[in-house]
Amino acid sequence: MKIQKGLNEIDIRIVNSPEMFYEAMKVRHRVYIDDIKWLTEETLIDKWDDVCVHFIAYKQGEPVATRRLNEQPSGFEIEQYMVVSI
C-alpha cells in the first residue's frame, strides 16, 4: 500500500520473507537499542515475533518504520511502533 504525505511517498508492506524481517529488526534495533536504549540485543526479538504479522514501511526504498499485529484473546493488538526519522 502506498501513502502519499506531502512530497513523501511511503510504501507499507507485510513482511513476507526473512530478508524483510531482518530489515524490520534493523529498524527496531535502531530505535530501541541505539536511540532510546530500552531493549538489549537479547530482548530485541521476543516470543511474540514468531506469531505476529509484521509490517514495514519504506521511504525511497529504505526501511523507516515497523509495526506488528498480535492476535490476543481480547482481539488484535497493534504493537511495537517504531519510526526512524522521515
C-alpha positions in Angstrom: 0.0 0.0 0.0 1.5 3.4 -1.0 0.6 6.5 1.0 1.4 10.0 -0.2 2.2 12.5 2.5 3.2 15.8 1.0 6.1 15.1 -1.3 6.9 11.9 0.5 5.6 8.5 -0.6 5.6 5.8 2.0 5.3 2.1 0.8 3.8 -0.1 3.6 4.2 -3.9 3.1 3.5 -7.1 5.0 6.8 -8.7 6.0 6.8 -12.0 4.0 10.4 -13.0 3.8 13.4 -13.5 6.1 15.1 -10.5 4.4 12.1 -8.2 5.1 12.0 -9.4 8.7 15.7 -8.6 9.0 15.1 -5.1 7.7 12.2 -4.7 10.2 14.6 -5.8 13.0 17.2 -3.3 11.9 14.6 -0.5 12.3 13.7 -1.9 15.8 17.4 -2.1 16.7 18.0 1.5 15.7 15.0 2.8 17.7 15.0 0.6 20.8 18.7 -0.1 21.2 20.6 2.7 19.6 18.3 5.7 20.1 16.2 5.1 23.3 18.2 2.3 24.8 15.1 0.5 26.0 16.0 -3.0 24.7 19.1 -5.1 24.6 20.4 -7.4 21.9 19.0 -10.3 24.0 15.5 -8.7 24.2 15.2 -7.3 20.7 13.3 -10.3 19.4 10.7 -11.8 21.7 8.4 -14.8 21.9 5.6 -12.9 20.1 7.6 -12.2 16.9 7.0 -15.7 15.6 3.2 -15.4 15.8 2.7 -11.7 14.8 2.1 -10.3 11.4 4.8 -7.7 10.8 4.6 -4.6 8.7 7.4 -2.5 7.3 7.3 1.0 5.8 9.8 2.1 3.1 10.6 5.7 2.0 12.6 5.8 -1.2 13.3 2.1 -0.8 14.8 2.4 2.7 13.1 0.9 5.7 11.8 3.7 8.0 9.2 2.2 10.3 7.8 -1.1 11.5 4.8 -2.4 13.5 3.4 -5.8 14.3 -0.1 -7.1 14.7 -0.6 -9.6 17.5 -3.8 -11.7 18.0 -4.9 -11.9 21.6 -8.0 -13.4 23.2 -9.4 -9.8 23.5 -8.7 -9.1 19.8 -5.9 -7.8 17.7 -3.3 -5.5 19.1 -1.0 -3.3 17.1 2.3 -3.1 18.9 5.9 -2.3 18.7 5.5 1.1 17.0 8.9 2.3 15.7 9.9 5.1 13.3 13.2 6.2 12.1 13.1 9.9 11.2 11.4 10.5 7.9 
